[in-house]
Amino acid sequence: MTDSYSARLTLLVLYSPQLDECRRFYQNLGLTFAVERHGQGPEHYAAVLGDDAVFELYPARENRQTDVLRLGLAIDGTAAAPPLAQGHHLLTDPDGRTVEVHAT
């Protein structure tokens, strides 16, 4: 794929009605989360990825659809819990999102 504009992801926010379960799922893939709150906003989890992009997990509000996203992550498979063999893995997070994991 070629493009004339270079862009990179800086922020990804996932909303979840199962916030703690989602945090554990992504934490088991090697992400390290901190608890944050901005002003009067809700308490949520944030992790900084290797390219300095911020990955946040927020509590979902009622009637918000949360499973319409396919996410891809490259991780160190040995750091996952349980460890993942090298290669591509299709996983499903607690909210039903497909997570394509490339384990090295």
Gaussian input, Z-matrix of N, CA and C with variables (Angstrom, degrees):
# hf/3-21g

backbone

0 1
 N
 C     1     B1
 C     2     B2     1     A1
 N     3     B3     2     A2     1     D1
 C     4     B4     3     A3     2     D2
 C     5     B5     4     A4     3     D3
 N     6     B6     5     A5     4     D4
 C     7     B7     6     A6     5     D5
 C     8     B8     7     A7     6     D6
 N     9     B9     8     A8     7     D7
 C    10    B10     9     A9     8     D8
 C    11    B11    10    A10     9     D9
 N    12    B12    11    A11    10    D10
 C    13    B13    12    A12    11    D11
 C    14    B14    13    A13    12    D12
 N    15    B15    14    A14    13    D13
 C    16    B16    15    A15    14    D14
 C    17    B17    16    A16    15    D15
 N    18    B18    17    A17    16    D16
 C    19    B19    18    A18    17    D17
 C    20    B20    19    A19    18    D18
 N    21    B21    20    A20    19    D19
 C    22    B22    21    A21    20    D20
 C    23    B23    22    A22    21    D21
 N    24    B24    23    A23    22    D22
 C    25    B25    24    A24    23    D23
 C    26    B26    25    A25    24    D24
 N    27    B27    26    A26    25    D25
 C    28    B28    27    A27    26    D26
 C    29    B29    28    A28    27    D27
 N    30    B30    29    A29    28    D28
 C    31    B31    30    A30    29    D29
 C    32    B32    31    A31    30    D30
 N    33    B33    32    A32    31    D31
 C    34    B34    33    A33    32    D32
 C    35    B35    34    A34    33    D33
 N    36    B36    35    A35    34    D34
 C    37    B37    36    A36    35    D35
 C    38    B38    37    A37    36    D36
 N    39    B39    38    A38    37    D37
 C    40    B40    39    A39    38    D38
 C    41    B41    40    A40    39    D39
 N    42    B42    41    A41    40    D40
 C    43    B43    42    A42    41    D41
 C    44    B44    43    A43    42    D42
 N    45    B45    44    A44    43    D43
 C    46    B46    45    A45    44    D44
 C    47    B47    46    A46    45    D45
 N    48    B48    47    A47    46    D46
 C    49    B49    48    A48    47    D47
 C    50    B50    49    A49    48    D48
 N    51    B51    50    A50    49    D49
 C    52    B52    51    A51    50    D50
 C    53    B53    52    A52    51    D51
 N    54    B54    53    A53    52    D52
 C    55    B55    54    A54    53    D53
 C    56    B56    55    A55    54    D54
 N    57    B57    56    A56    55    D55
 C    58    B58    57    A57    56    D56
 C    59    B59    58    A58    57    D57
 N    60    B60    59    A59    58    D58
 C    61    B61    60    A60    59    D59
 C    62    B62    61    A61    60    D60
 N    63    B63    62    A62    61    D61
 C    64    B64    63    A63    62    D62
 C    65    B65    64    A64    63    D63
 N    66    B66    65    A65    64    D64
 C    67    B67    66    A66    65    D65
 C    68    B68    67    A67    66    D66
 N    69    B69    68    A68    67    D67
 C    70    B70    69    A69    68    D68
 C    71    B71    70    A70    69    D69
 N    72    B72    71    A71    70    D70
 C    73    B73    72    A72    71    D71
 C    74    B74    73    A73    72    D72
 N    75    B75    74    A74    73    D73
 C    76    B76    75    A75    74    D74
 C    77    B77    76    A76    75    D75
 N    78    B78    77    A77    76    D76
 C    79    B79    78    A78    77    D77
 C    80    B80    79    A79    78    D78
 N    81    B81    80    A80    79    D79
 C    82    B82    81    A81    80    D80
 C    83    B83    82    A82    81    D81
 N    84    B84    83    A83    82    D82
 C    85    B85    84    A84    83    D83
 C    86    B86    85    A85    84    D84
 N    87    B87    86    A86    85    D85
 C    88    B88    87    A87    86    D86
 C    89    B89    88    A88    87    D87
 N    90    B90    89    A89    88    D88
 C    91    B91    90    A90    89    D89
 C    92    B92    91    A91    90    D90
 N    93    B93    92    A92    91    D91
 C    94    B94    93    A93    92    D92
 C    95    B95    94    A94    93    D93
 N    96    B96    95    A95    94    D94
 C    97    B97    96    A96    95    D95
 C    98    B98    97    A97    96    D96
 N    99    B99    98    A98    97    D97
 C   100   B100    99    A99    98    D98
 C   101   B101   100   A100    99    D99
 N   102   B102   101   A101   100   D100
 C   103   B103   102   A102   101   D101
 C   104   B104   103   A103   102   D102
 N   105   B105   104   A104   103   D103
 C   106   B106   105   A105   104   D104
 C   107   B107   106   A106   105   D105
 N   108   B108   107   A107   106   D106
 C   109   B109   108   A108   107   D107
 C   110   B110   109   A109   108   D108
 N   111   B111   110   A110   109   D109
 C   112   B112   111   A111   110   D110
 C   113   B113   112   A112   111   D111
 N   114   B114   113   A113   112   D112
 C   115   B115   114   A114   113   D113
 C   116   B116   115   A115   114   D114
 N   117   B117   116   A116   115   D115
 C   118   B118   117   A117   116   D116
 C   119   B119   118   A118   117   D117
 N   120   B120   119   A119   118   D118
 C   121   B121   120   A120   119   D119
 C   122   B122   121   A121   120   D120
 N   123   B123   122   A122   121   D121
 C   124   B124   123   A123   122   D122
 C   125   B125   124   A124   123   D123
 N   126   B126   125   A125   124   D124
 C   127   B127   126   A126   125   D125
 C   128   B128   127   A127   126   D126
 N   129   B129   128   A128   127   D127
 C   130   B130   129   A129   128   D128
 C   131   B131   130   A130   129   D129
 N   132   B132   131   A131   130   D130
 C   133   B133   132   A132   131   D131
 C   134   B134   133   A133   132   D132
 N   135   B135   134   A134   133   D133
 C   136   B136   135   A135   134   D134
 C   137   B137   136   A136   135   D135
 N   138   B138   137   A137   136   D136
 C   139   B139   138   A138   137   D137
 C   140   B140   139   A139   138   D138
 N   141   B141   140   A140   139   D139
 C   142   B142   141   A141   140   D140
 C   143   B143   142   A142   141   D141
 N   144   B144   143   A143   142   D142
 C   145   B145   144   A144   143   D143
 C   146   B146   145   A145   144   D144
 N   147   B147   146   A146   145   D145
 C   148   B148   147   A147   146   D146
 C   149   B149   148   A148   147   D147
 N   150   B150   149   A149   148   D148
 C   151   B151   150   A150   149   D149
 C   152   B152   151   A151   150   D150
 N   153   B153   152   A152   151   D151
 C   154   B154   153   A153   152   D152
 C   155   B155   154   A154   153   D153
 N   156   B156   155   A155   154   D154
 C   157   B157   156   A156   155   D155
 C   158   B158   157   A157   156   D156
 N   159   B159   158   A158   157   D157
 C   160   B160   159   A159   158   D158
 C   161   B161   160   A160   159   D159
 N   162   B162   161   A161   160   D160
 C   163   B163   162   A162   161   D161
 C   164   B164   163   A163   162   D162
 N   165   B165   164   A164   163   D163
 C   166   B166   165   A165   164   D164
 C   167   B167   166   A166   165   D165
 N   168   B168   167   A167   166   D166
 C   169   B169   168   A168   167   D167
 C   170   B170   169   A169   168   D168
 N   171   B171   170   A170   169   D169
 C   172   B172   171   A171   170   D170
 C   173   B173   172   A172   171   D171
 N   174   B174   173   A173   172   D172
 C   175   B175   174   A174   173   D173
 C   176   B176   175   A175   174   D174
 N   177   B177   176   A176   175   D175
 C   178   B178   177   A177   176   D176
 C   179   B179   178   A178   177   D177
 N   180   B180   179   A179   178   D178
 C   181   B181   180   A180   179   D179
 C   182   B182   181   A181   180   D180
 N   183   B183   182   A182   181   D181
 C   184   B184   183   A183   182   D182
 C   185   B185   184   A184   183   D183
 N   186   B186   185   A185   184   D184
 C   187   B187   186   A186   185   D185
 C   188   B188   187   A187   186   D186
 N   189   B189   188   A188   187   D187
 C   190   B190   189   A189   188   D188
 C   191   B191   190   A190   189   D189
 N   192   B192   191   A191   190   D190
 C   193   B193   192   A192   191   D191
 C   194   B194   193   A193   192   D192
 N   195   B195   194   A194   193   D193
 C   196   B196   195   A195   194   D194
 C   197   B197   196   A196   195   D195
 N   198   B198   197   A197   196   D196
 C   199   B199   198   A198   197   D197
 C   200   B200   199   A199   198   D198
 N   201   B201   200   A200   199   D199
 C   202   B202   201   A201   200   D200
 C   203   B203   202   A202   201   D201
 N   204   B204   203   A203   202   D202
 C   205   B205   204   A204   203   D203
 C   206   B206   205   A205   204   D204
 N   207   B207   206   A206   205   D205
 C   208   B208   207   A207   206   D206
 C   209   B209   208   A208   207   D207
 N   210   B210   209   A209   208   D208
 C   211   B211   210   A210   209   D209
 C   212   B212   211   A211   210   D210
 N   213   B213   212   A212   211   D211
 C   214   B214   213   A213   212   D212
 C   215   B215   214   A214   213   D213
 N   216   B216   215   A215   214   D214
 C   217   B217   216   A216   215   D215
 C   218   B218   217   A217   216   D216
 N   219   B219   218   A218   217   D217
 C   220   B220   219   A219   218   D218
 C   221   B221   220   A220   219   D219
 N   222   B222   221   A221   220   D220
 C   223   B223   222   A222   221   D221
 C   224   B224   223   A223   222   D222
 N   225   B225   224   A224   223   D223
 C   226   B226   225   A225   224   D224
 C   227   B227   226   A226   225   D225
 N   228   B228   227   A227   226   D226
 C   229   B229   228   A228   227   D227
 C   230   B230   229   A229   228   D228
 N   231   B231   230   A230   229   D229
 C   232   B232   231   A231   230   D230
 C   233   B233   232   A232   231   D231
 N   234   B234   233   A233   232   D232
 C   235   B235   234   A234   233   D233
 C   236   B236   235   A235   234   D234
 N   237   B237   236   A236   235   D235
 C   238   B238   237   A237   236   D236
 C   239   B239   238   A238   237   D237
 N   240   B240   239   A239   238   D238
 C   241   B241   240   A240   239   D239
 C   242   B242   241   A241   240   D240
 N   243   B243   242   A242   241   D241
 C   244   B244   243   A243   242   D242
 C   245   B245   244   A244   243   D243
 N   246   B246   245   A245   244   D244
 C   247   B247   246   A246   245   D245
 C   248   B248   247   A247   246   D246
 N   249   B249   248   A248   247   D247
 C   250   B250   249   A249   248   D248
 C   251   B251   250   A250   249   D249
 N   252   B252   251   A251   250   D250
 C   253   B253   252   A252   251   D251
 C   254   B254   253   A253   252   D252
 N   255   B255   254   A254   253   D253
 C   256   B256   255   A255   254   D254
 C   257   B257   256   A256   255   D255
 N   258   B258   257   A257   256   D256
 C   259   B259   258   A258   257   D257
 C   260   B260   259   A259   258   D258
 N   261   B261   260   A260   259   D259
 C   262   B262   261   A261   260   D260
 C   263   B263   262   A262   261   D261
 N   264   B264   263   A263   262   D262
 C   265   B265   264   A264   263   D263
 C   266   B266   265   A265   264   D264
 N   267   B267   266   A266   265   D265
 C   268   B268   267   A267   266   D266
 C   269   B269   268   A268   267   D267
 N   270   B270   269   A269   268   D268
 C   271   B271   270   A270   269   D269
 C   272   B272   271   A271   270   D270
 N   273   B273   272   A272   271   D271
 C   274   B274   273   A273   272   D272
 C   275   B275   274   A274   273   D273
 N   276   B276   275   A275   274   D274
 C   277   B277   276   A276   275   D275
 C   278   B278   277   A277   276   D276
 N   279   B279   278   A278   277   D277
 C   280   B280   279   A279   278   D278
 C   281   B281   280   A280   279   D279
 N   282   B282   281   A281   280   D280
 C   283   B283   282   A282   281   D281
 C   284   B284   283   A283   282   D282
 N   285   B285   284   A284   283   D283
 C   286   B286   285   A285   284   D284
 C   287   B287   286   A286   285   D285
 N   288   B288   287   A287   286   D286
 C   289   B289   288   A288   287   D287
 C   290   B290   289   A289   288   D288
 N   291   B291   290   A290   289   D289
 C   292   B292   291   A291   290   D290
 C   293   B293   292   A292   291   D291
 N   294   B294   293   A293   292   D292
 C   295   B295   294   A294   293   D293
 C   296   B296   295   A295   294   D294
 N   297   B297   296   A296   295   D295
 C   298   B298   297   A297   296   D296
 C   299   B299   298   A298   297   D297
 N   300   B300   299   A299   298   D298
 C   301   B301   300   A300   299   D299
 C   302   B302   301   A301   300   D300
 N   303   B303   302   A302   301   D301
 C   304   B304   303   A303   302   D302
 C   305   B305   304   A304   303   D303
 N   306   B306   305   A305   304   D304
 C   307   B307   306   A306   305   D305
 C   308   B308   307   A307   306   D306
 N   309   B309   308   A308   307   D307
 C   310   B310   309   A309   308   D308
 C   311   B311   310   A310   309   D309

   B1=1.4511
   B2=1.5236
   B3=1.3106
   B4=1.4546
   B5=1.5095
   B6=1.3141
   B7=1.4547
   B8=1.5154
   B9=1.3140
   B10=1.4490
   B11=1.5227
   B12=1.3168
   B13=1.4567
   B14=1.5116
   B15=1.3017
   B16=1.4558
   B17=1.5217
   B18=1.3105
   B19=1.4644
   B20=1.5191
   B21=1.3067
   B22=1.4508
   B23=1.5154
   B24=1.2945
   B25=1.4559
   B26=1.5230
   B27=1.3266
   B28=1.4626
   B29=1.5138
   B30=1.3321
   B31=1.4552
   B32=1.5174
   B33=1.3231
   B34=1.4518
   B35=1.5154
   B36=1.3259
   B37=1.4631
   B38=1.5198
   B39=1.3227
   B40=1.4565
   B41=1.5224
   B42=1.3311
   B43=1.4525
   B44=1.5190
   B45=1.3310
   B46=1.4507
   B47=1.5270
   B48=1.3528
   B49=1.4631
   B50=1.5338
   B51=1.3242
   B52=1.4676
   B53=1.5307
   B54=1.3083
   B55=1.4555
   B56=1.5275
   B57=1.3178
   B58=1.4591
   B59=1.5222
   B60=1.3405
   B61=1.4579
   B62=1.5314
   B63=1.3387
   B64=1.4723
   B65=1.5241
   B66=1.3290
   B67=1.4630
   B68=1.5283
   B69=1.3245
   B70=1.4661
   B71=1.5321
   B72=1.3471
   B73=1.4650
   B74=1.5310
   B75=1.3433
   B76=1.4649
   B77=1.5261
   B78=1.3189
   B79=1.4549
   B80=1.5312
   B81=1.3335
   B82=1.4647
   B83=1.5286
   B84=1.3366
   B85=1.4678
   B86=1.5310
   B87=1.3305
   B88=1.4612
   B89=1.5143
   B90=1.3374
   B91=1.4610
   B92=1.5249
   B93=1.3239
   B94=1.4538
   B95=1.5235
   B96=1.3261
   B97=1.4618
   B98=1.5256
   B99=1.3141
   B100=1.4602
   B101=1.5257
   B102=1.3179
   B103=1.4617
   B104=1.5235
   B105=1.3401
   B106=1.4677
   B107=1.5183
   B108=1.2965
   B109=1.4657
   B110=1.5143
   B111=1.3226
   B112=1.4589
   B113=1.5288
   B114=1.3129
   B115=1.4636
   B116=1.5218
   B117=1.3299
   B118=1.4633
   B119=1.5326
   B120=1.3241
   B121=1.4630
   B122=1.5209
   B123=1.3268
   B124=1.4628
   B125=1.5335
   B126=1.3025
   B127=1.4565
   B128=1.5231
   B129=1.3168
   B130=1.4601
   B131=1.5248
   B132=1.3180
   B133=1.4612
   B134=1.5240
   B135=1.3295
   B136=1.4646
   B137=1.5217
   B138=1.3380
   B139=1.4576
   B140=1.5172
   B141=1.3154
   B142=1.4519
   B143=1.5261
   B144=1.3286
   B145=1.4565
   B146=1.5253
   B147=1.3291
   B148=1.4568
   B149=1.5105
   B150=1.3178
   B151=1.4719
   B152=1.5266
   B153=1.3356
   B154=1.4713
   B155=1.5137
   B156=1.3194
   B157=1.4641
   B158=1.5339
   B159=1.3056
   B160=1.4664
   B161=1.5210
   B162=1.3153
   B163=1.4626
   B164=1.5188
   B165=1.3399
   B166=1.4610
   B167=1.5218
   B168=1.3173
   B169=1.4617
   B170=1.5204
   B171=1.3318
   B172=1.4645
   B173=1.5195
   B174=1.3332
   B175=1.4684
   B176=1.5249
   B177=1.3302
   B178=1.4729
   B179=1.5174
   B180=1.2992
   B181=1.4686
   B182=1.5126
   B183=1.3081
   B184=1.4691
   B185=1.5262
   B186=1.3165
   B187=1.4624
   B188=1.5335
   B189=1.3249
   B190=1.4659
   B191=1.5198
   B192=1.3219
   B193=1.4527
   B194=1.5286
   B195=1.3372
   B196=1.4589
   B197=1.5260
   B198=1.3289
   B199=1.4577
   B200=1.5253
   B201=1.3388
   B202=1.4564
   B203=1.5256
   B204=1.2870
   B205=1.4539
   B206=1.5201
   B207=1.2993
   B208=1.4610
   B209=1.5155
   B210=1.3022
   B211=1.4463
   B212=1.5176
   B213=1.3067
   B214=1.4575
   B215=1.5144
   B216=1.3328
   B217=1.4580
   B218=1.5192
   B219=1.3100
   B220=1.4604
   B221=1.5208
   B222=1.3340
   B223=1.4585
   B224=1.5270
   B225=1.3114
   B226=1.4533
   B227=1.5243
   B228=1.3223
   B229=1.4552
   B230=1.5105
   B231=1.3326
   B232=1.4634
   B233=1.5207
   B234=1.3428
   B235=1.4561
   B236=1.5227
   B237=1.3227
   B238=1.4714
   B239=1.5305
   B240=1.3226
   B241=1.4675
   B242=1.5119
   B243=1.3257
   B244=1.4645
   B245=1.5247
   B246=1.3392
   B247=1.4612
   B248=1.5324
   B249=1.3371
   B250=1.4598
   B251=1.5229
   B252=1.3274
   B253=1.4579
   B254=1.5222
   B255=1.3234
   B256=1.4588
   B257=1.5121
   B258=1.3198
   B259=1.4529
   B260=1.5123
   B261=1.3314
   B262=1.4632
   B263=1.5170
   B264=1.3313
   B265=1.4564
   B266=1.5256
   B267=1.3092
   B268=1.4606
   B269=1.5181
   B270=1.3293
   B271=1.4559
   B272=1.5191
   B273=1.2991
   B274=1.4665
   B275=1.5136
   B276=1.3403
   B277=1.4568
   B278=1.5313
   B279=1.3344
   B280=1.4662
   B281=1.5275
   B282=1.3397
   B283=1.4658
   B284=1.5199
   B285=1.3322
   B286=1.4502
   B287=1.5125
   B288=1.3292
   B289=1.4604
   B290=1.5263
   B291=1.3299
   B292=1.4668
   B293=1.5177
   B294=1.3209
   B295=1.4603
   B296=1.5221
   B297=1.3223
   B298=1.4627
   B299=1.5120
   B300=1.3236
   B301=1.4586
   B302=1.5191
   B303=1.3244
   B304=1.4572
   B305=1.5119
   B306=1.3446
   B307=1.4595
   B308=1.5162
   B309=1.3223
   B310=1.4629
   B311=1.5103
   A1=108.25
   A2=116.83
   A3=121.21
   A4=108.75
   A5=114.73
   A6=119.29
   A7=108.25
   A8=115.35
   A9=119.79
   A10=111.43
   A11=117.10
   A12=121.47
   A13=108.16
   A14=116.45
   A15=120.56
   A16=108.73
   A17=115.96
   A18=121.08
   A19=107.99
   A20=115.98
   A21=119.94
   A22=108.68
   A23=114.69
   A24=120.97
   A25=109.38
   A26=117.44
   A27=121.16
   A28=112.60
   A29=117.13
   A30=120.50
   A31=110.01
   A32=116.11
   A33=122.15
   A34=106.70
   A35=116.62
   A36=121.90
   A37=108.43
   A38=116.08
   A39=122.09
   A40=108.05
   A41=115.96
   A42=121.54
   A43=107.90
   A44=116.26
   A45=119.60
   A46=112.13
   A47=116.32
   A48=119.36
   A49=110.47
   A50=116.91
   A51=122.87
   A52=108.49
   A53=116.00
   A54=122.30
   A55=113.23
   A56=118.32
   A57=120.21
   A58=112.32
   A59=117.06
   A60=120.26
   A61=110.69
   A62=116.45
   A63=120.28
   A64=110.41
   A65=117.38
   A66=119.57
   A67=110.04
   A68=117.29
   A69=120.14
   A70=111.63
   A71=117.33
   A72=121.42
   A73=110.60
   A74=116.67
   A75=120.31
   A76=111.46
   A77=117.37
   A78=121.08
   A79=109.59
   A80=117.27
   A81=121.37
   A82=112.19
   A83=117.21
   A84=120.78
   A85=111.21
   A86=117.11
   A87=121.31
   A88=115.87
   A89=119.00
   A90=120.40
   A91=109.18
   A92=116.65
   A93=122.61
   A94=108.31
   A95=116.55
   A96=121.53
   A97=112.29
   A98=114.69
   A99=123.12
   A100=106.96
   A101=116.71
   A102=121.41
   A103=107.69
   A104=116.48
   A105=121.65
   A106=110.50
   A107=115.14
   A108=123.61
   A109=106.70
   A110=116.19
   A111=121.37
   A112=108.00
   A113=116.76
   A114=120.73
   A115=111.52
   A116=116.20
   A117=122.04
   A118=111.99
   A119=117.16
   A120=121.28
   A121=112.05
   A122=115.96
   A123=120.15
   A124=111.82
   A125=115.47
   A126=120.59
   A127=107.85
   A128=116.43
   A129=121.41
   A130=109.13
   A131=116.52
   A132=122.60
   A133=109.47
   A134=116.46
   A135=121.10
   A136=109.42
   A137=115.33
   A138=122.57
   A139=108.09
   A140=116.90
   A141=121.76
   A142=107.28
   A143=115.98
   A144=121.68
   A145=109.99
   A146=116.50
   A147=122.12
   A148=115.09
   A149=118.23
   A150=121.09
   A151=111.36
   A152=116.72
   A153=125.22
   A154=113.89
   A155=118.16
   A156=120.08
   A157=107.86
   A158=116.15
   A159=121.34
   A160=108.86
   A161=115.66
   A162=124.37
   A163=106.13
   A164=117.35
   A165=121.08
   A166=111.22
   A167=114.77
   A168=123.22
   A169=107.89
   A170=115.50
   A171=122.31
   A172=109.77
   A173=116.54
   A174=118.03
   A175=109.63
   A176=116.22
   A177=120.61
   A178=110.20
   A179=115.14
   A180=120.50
   A181=108.11
   A182=116.08
   A183=120.66
   A184=110.17
   A185=115.69
   A186=124.38
   A187=114.66
   A188=118.25
   A189=120.31
   A190=107.82
   A191=116.73
   A192=120.64
   A193=107.85
   A194=116.75
   A195=119.40
   A196=114.17
   A197=118.75
   A198=119.64
   A199=114.42
   A200=118.30
   A201=121.05
   A202=111.14
   A203=115.02
   A204=119.46
   A205=107.68
   A206=115.64
   A207=120.58
   A208=105.83
   A209=116.20
   A210=122.86
   A211=109.21
   A212=118.25
   A213=122.33
   A214=110.21
   A215=116.17
   A216=121.82
   A217=109.71
   A218=116.84
   A219=122.16
   A220=106.13
   A221=116.61
   A222=120.74
   A223=110.83
   A224=115.22
   A225=122.42
   A226=105.87
   A227=116.69
   A228=120.83
   A229=113.99
   A230=117.20
   A231=119.44
   A232=111.93
   A233=117.47
   A234=121.33
   A235=112.48
   A236=117.36
   A237=121.26
   A238=109.09
   A239=115.80
   A240=121.39
   A241=109.10
   A242=119.42
   A243=126.13
   A244=110.16
   A245=116.79
   A246=120.64
   A247=111.39
   A248=115.64
   A249=121.62
   A250=109.45
   A251=116.29
   A252=121.40
   A253=109.15
   A254=116.61
   A255=120.59
   A256=110.05
   A257=115.72
   A258=121.50
   A259=111.99
   A260=115.10
   A261=122.11
   A262=110.39
   A263=115.27
   A264=122.25
   A265=107.64
   A266=117.87
   A267=121.68
   A268=107.33
   A269=115.48
   A270=121.62
   A271=108.40
   A272=116.07
   A273=122.00
   A274=107.92
   A275=116.97
   A276=118.99
   A277=110.23
   A278=118.86
   A279=121.05
   A280=115.30
   A281=117.97
   A282=120.36
   A283=112.80
   A284=118.18
   A285=121.39
   A286=115.50
   A287=117.81
   A288=121.00
   A289=109.81
   A290=116.25
   A291=120.49
   A292=108.04
   A293=115.57
   A294=121.73
   A295=107.38
   A296=114.73
   A297=121.15
   A298=107.41
   A299=115.78
   A300=121.39
   A301=109.15
   A302=115.77
   A303=121.39
   A304=105.75
   A305=116.47
   A306=121.82
   A307=110.20
   A308=116.22
   A309=120.74
   A310=109.27
   D1=132.15
   D2=176.15
   D3=-119.40
   D4=149.60
   D5=177.65
   D6=-147.48
   D7=156.06
   D8=-178.95
   D9=-94.28
   D10=-2.79
   D11=-179.00
   D12=-125.92
   D13=125.74
   D14=179.72
   D15=-93.03
   D16=121.61
   D17=179.49
   D18=-132.25
   D19=156.84
   D20=173.77
   D21=-141.79
   D22=152.05
   D23=179.97
   D24=-72.87
   D25=131.93
   D26=177.71
   D27=-115.42
   D28=-23.19
   D29=-177.57
   D30=-150.45
   D31=134.66
   D32=173.33
   D33=-134.24
   D34=123.85
   D35=179.54
   D36=-116.80
   D37=124.57
   D38=173.63
   D39=-109.29
   D40=135.60
   D41=176.02
   D42=-102.00
   D43=137.38
   D44=-175.38
   D45=-142.46
   D46=133.81
   D47=171.38
   D48=-78.91
   D49=-8.94
   D50=179.40
   D51=-121.32
   D52=61.63
   D53=-169.49
   D54=-57.16
   D55=-49.01
   D56=-177.90
   D57=-67.28
   D58=-37.40
   D59=177.57
   D60=-64.78
   D61=-41.58
   D62=178.17
   D63=-65.80
   D64=-41.57
   D65=178.17
   D66=-58.89
   D67=-45.71
   D68=179.04
   D69=-62.38
   D70=-41.89
   D71=179.33
   D72=-57.02
   D73=-52.27
   D74=-177.51
   D75=-73.29
   D76=-31.17
   D77=175.01
   D78=-63.75
   D79=-38.01
   D80=177.76
   D81=-67.30
   D82=-16.41
   D83=174.54
   D84=-89.72
   D85=1.90
   D86=175.27
   D87=106.29
   D88=1.28
   D89=178.77
   D90=-78.91
   D91=142.72
   D92=178.21
   D93=-110.13
   D94=119.22
   D95=-174.92
   D96=-104.14
   D97=147.26
   D98=170.46
   D99=-118.42
   D100=148.23
   D101=175.65
   D102=-82.07
   D103=132.08
   D104=179.86
   D105=-133.57
   D106=160.69
   D107=170.55
   D108=-152.34
   D109=129.54
   D110=179.61
   D111=-107.83
   D112=113.61
   D113=179.38
   D114=56.95
   D115=-126.82
   D116=-179.25
   D117=-90.62
   D118=4.59
   D119=-178.86
   D120=-67.95
   D121=173.18
   D122=-177.59
   D123=-76.00
   D124=153.24
   D125=171.72
   D126=-66.09
   D127=138.08
   D128=-177.00
   D129=-150.21
   D130=177.60
   D131=-179.74
   D132=-111.64
   D133=143.04
   D134=178.99
   D135=-136.96
   D136=139.24
   D137=175.14
   D138=-131.07
   D139=143.24
   D140=175.77
   D141=-99.98
   D142=124.61
   D143=-178.99
   D144=-83.92
   D145=170.40
   D146=-176.73
   D147=-56.88
   D148=-27.25
   D149=179.97
   D150=-97.58
   D151=18.24
   D152=-179.77
   D153=70.84
   D154=8.96
   D155=172.85
   D156=-71.47
   D157=146.82
   D158=178.66
   D159=-101.34
   D160=130.44
   D161=-179.58
   D162=-113.90
   D163=114.98
   D164=-176.05
   D165=-118.39
   D166=145.80
   D167=174.26
   D168=-117.85
   D169=119.29
   D170=-179.08
   D171=-114.87
   D172=150.98
   D173=172.95
   D174=-67.10
   D175=137.82
   D176=-179.94
   D177=-80.02
   D178=142.72
   D179=172.03
   D180=-81.61
   D181=162.15
   D182=178.67
   D183=-56.86
   D184=145.06
   D185=175.71
   D186=65.42
   D187=15.81
   D188=176.79
   D189=-93.09
   D190=124.32
   D191=176.99
   D192=-73.28
   D193=129.75
   D194=-172.89
   D195=-119.65
   D196=-2.27
   D197=-171.72
   D198=-109.31
   D199=15.86
   D200=-175.09
   D201=-102.17
   D202=60.59
   D203=-178.97
   D204=-153.43
   D205=138.91
   D206=170.90
   D207=-114.40
   D208=126.25
   D209=-172.49
   D210=-118.03
   D211=140.40
   D212=176.02
   D213=-119.73
   D214=132.79
   D215=178.58
   D216=-131.27
   D217=139.87
   D218=170.34
   D219=-103.37
   D220=125.58
   D221=-175.93
   D222=-135.18
   D223=165.70
   D224=168.64
   D225=-82.45
   D226=108.05
   D227=-175.97
   D228=-59.50
   D229=-27.66
   D230=179.94
   D231=-73.47
   D232=-18.89
   D233=179.44
   D234=-87.44
   D235=-9.58
   D236=-179.63
   D237=-75.82
   D238=157.05
   D239=177.45
   D240=-126.81
   D241=107.70
   D242=-1.87
   D243=-73.41
   D244=161.41
   D245=-179.91
   D246=-57.51
   D247=146.25
   D248=177.74
   D249=-109.62
   D250=136.40
   D251=175.73
   D252=-64.66
   D253=155.21
   D254=176.57
   D255=-58.25
   D256=143.34
   D257=177.58
   D258=124.79
   D259=-169.22
   D260=-178.61
   D261=-94.00
   D262=138.52
   D263=178.49
   D264=-134.21
   D265=134.86
   D266=172.67
   D267=-101.88
   D268=116.34
   D269=-179.53
   D270=-116.71
   D271=166.15
   D272=176.39
   D273=-126.09
   D274=125.13
   D275=179.57
   D276=-79.03
   D277=172.74
   D278=-175.66
   D279=-58.73
   D280=-20.26
   D281=178.84
   D282=-96.07
   D283=4.00
   D284=177.34
   D285=92.15
   D286=5.64
   D287=177.09
   D288=-74.92
   D289=139.64
   D290=175.02
   D291=-80.63
   D292=129.78
   D293=178.39
   D294=-120.60
   D295=112.73
   D296=177.63
   D297=-89.66
   D298=115.11
   D299=-176.16
   D300=-109.32
   D301=127.43
   D302=172.85
   D303=-105.31
   D304=105.34
   D305=-179.08
   D306=-91.66
   D307=132.40
   D308=177.08
   D309=-109.69

